[in-house]
Amino acid sequence: MSDWKGELSGFFEESKKNRVEEEQSEMAGFLSRAVIPALNDLRLELMKHGRSVVVRESSNSAVIVVSHNGEEEISYRIRSRTFPNTVLPFAEIRFRERRGLRLISVESMFRSGSHDYSLSDVSKEEIIEDFLENYTTRVRPEV
């Protein structure tokens, strides 16, 4: 056998490359199918209640930033995390503590319990529900 070490390295490099490309493609589909439509729907409704709202998207995440009277109320970013058998979405949430003195960051998974679901299983409605749960429990309702 000639260069068996090189062959073995090539096998692992190619496998890793294919997996990364597959994960990026799956995340891009999830963002366009569920995340961006959910965040845009939320943006329209929040603006009806006097909020300034910005939705931004990149190749591997999307974020909605909600402000009121020039102060950021919440930043809700959806990203993905790779597990051995699947890629799962999660939300990074940044908000002000109740007294408004410092920013706090937390993470939120869309489903609790086992990780036997994938990006394609999470719906637009689940994203909206998770955002609303975080927004209504972490932001003071100043009008």
C-alpha positions as CSV (number, residue, x, y, z in Angstrom):
1,M,0.0,0.0,0.0
2,S,1.5,3.3,-1.1
3,D,0.4,6.3,1.0
4,W,-2.1,4.8,3.4
5,K,-1.7,7.6,5.9
6,G,-2.5,10.2,3.2
7,E,-5.6,8.1,2.0
8,L,-6.9,8.0,5.6
9,S,-6.4,11.7,6.1
10,G,-8.2,12.4,2.8
11,F,-11.1,10.2,3.9
12,F,-11.6,12.2,7.1
13,E,-11.0,15.6,5.4
14,E,-13.6,14.8,2.7
15,S,-16.1,13.5,5.3
16,K,-15.7,16.6,7.4
17,K,-16.0,18.9,4.3
18,N,-19.2,17.2,3.1
19,R,-20.8,17.4,6.6
20,V,-20.0,21.1,6.9
21,E,-21.5,21.8,3.5
22,E,-24.6,19.8,4.3
23,E,-25.1,21.6,7.6
24,Q,-24.7,25.0,6.0
25,S,-27.2,24.1,3.3
26,E,-29.7,22.7,5.9
27,M,-29.4,25.9,8.0
28,A,-29.9,28.2,4.9
29,G,-33.1,26.3,4.1
30,F,-34.3,26.6,7.7
31,L,-33.6,30.3,7.7
32,S,-35.5,31.0,4.5
33,R,-38.4,28.6,5.2
34,A,-39.2,29.3,8.8
35,V,-36.9,31.8,10.6
36,I,-37.1,34.9,8.3
37,P,-40.8,34.6,7.8
38,A,-41.4,34.3,11.5
39,L,-39.1,37.3,12.4
40,N,-40.7,39.4,9.7
41,D,-44.2,38.6,11.0
42,L,-43.1,39.5,14.5
43,R,-41.5,42.7,13.2
44,L,-44.8,43.9,11.7
45,E,-46.8,43.2,14.8
46,L,-44.2,44.8,17.2
47,M,-44.1,47.9,15.1
48,K,-47.9,48.3,15.6
49,H,-47.1,48.6,19.3
50,G,-44.6,51.4,18.8
51,R,-41.4,49.3,18.7
52,S,-38.5,49.9,16.4
53,V,-37.5,46.5,15.0
54,V,-34.6,45.4,12.8
55,V,-34.3,41.9,11.3
56,R,-30.9,40.9,9.9
57,E,-29.9,37.6,8.3
58,S,-26.5,36.1,7.6
59,S,-25.6,32.7,6.0
60,N,-25.8,30.9,9.4
61,S,-28.0,33.0,11.6
62,A,-30.8,35.5,11.8
63,V,-31.6,38.1,14.5
64,I,-34.5,40.4,15.5
65,V,-33.6,43.4,17.6
66,V,-36.5,45.2,19.3
67,S,-36.1,48.7,20.7
68,H,-38.4,51.1,22.5
69,N,-37.7,54.8,23.1
70,G,-34.2,54.3,21.8
71,E,-33.4,51.5,24.3
72,E,-32.9,47.9,23.2
73,E,-35.5,45.7,24.8
74,I,-34.4,42.3,23.4
75,S,-32.1,40.8,20.8
76,Y,-33.2,37.3,19.7
77,R,-30.7,35.5,17.4
78,I,-31.3,32.0,15.9
79,R,-28.3,29.9,15.3
80,S,-27.6,26.1,15.1
81,R,-25.6,23.7,17.2
82,T,-24.2,20.5,15.8
83,F,-24.7,17.2,17.8
84,P,-23.4,13.8,16.7
85,N,-26.6,12.8,14.9
86,T,-28.3,16.1,14.1
87,V,-28.1,19.9,13.8
88,L,-30.5,21.7,16.2
89,P,-31.5,25.4,16.2
90,F,-31.4,27.5,19.4
91,A,-31.9,31.1,20.2
92,E,-29.5,33.4,21.9
93,I,-31.4,36.1,23.8
94,R,-30.0,39.3,25.1
95,F,-32.2,41.6,27.3
96,R,-31.9,44.1,30.2
97,E,-32.3,42.8,33.7
98,R,-35.5,44.1,35.4
99,R,-33.8,47.2,36.8
100,G,-32.4,47.9,33.3
101,L,-28.8,48.2,34.6
102,R,-27.0,45.4,32.7
103,L,-27.5,43.1,29.8
104,I,-28.1,39.4,30.3
105,S,-27.7,36.7,27.7
106,V,-29.4,33.3,27.8
107,E,-30.0,30.4,25.4
108,S,-33.2,28.8,24.5
109,M,-33.9,25.5,22.7
110,F,-37.1,25.1,20.8
111,R,-38.0,21.8,22.2
112,S,-37.1,20.3,25.6
113,G,-36.2,16.7,26.3
114,S,-34.5,14.5,23.7
115,H,-32.8,15.8,20.6
116,D,-34.6,13.5,18.2
117,Y,-35.7,16.3,15.9
118,S,-33.8,18.4,13.3
119,L,-33.9,21.9,11.7
120,S,-36.5,20.8,9.3
121,D,-38.9,19.8,12.1
122,V,-39.0,23.3,13.7
123,S,-41.9,25.4,12.4
124,K,-42.4,29.1,11.9
125,E,-45.0,29.0,14.6
126,E,-42.6,27.4,17.1
127,I,-40.2,30.2,16.5
128,I,-42.9,32.8,17.1
129,E,-44.0,31.1,20.3
130,D,-40.5,30.9,21.7
131,F,-39.8,34.5,20.9
132,L,-43.1,35.6,22.6
133,E,-42.4,33.5,25.6
134,N,-39.0,35.1,26.0
135,Y,-40.2,38.6,25.2
136,T,-43.2,38.6,27.5
137,T,-41.3,37.1,30.5
138,R,-38.1,39.2,30.1
139,V,-39.2,42.6,28.9
140,R,-41.1,45.2,31.0
141,P,-44.3,46.2,29.2
142,E,-43.6,50.0,28.9
143,V,-45.9,51.7,26.5
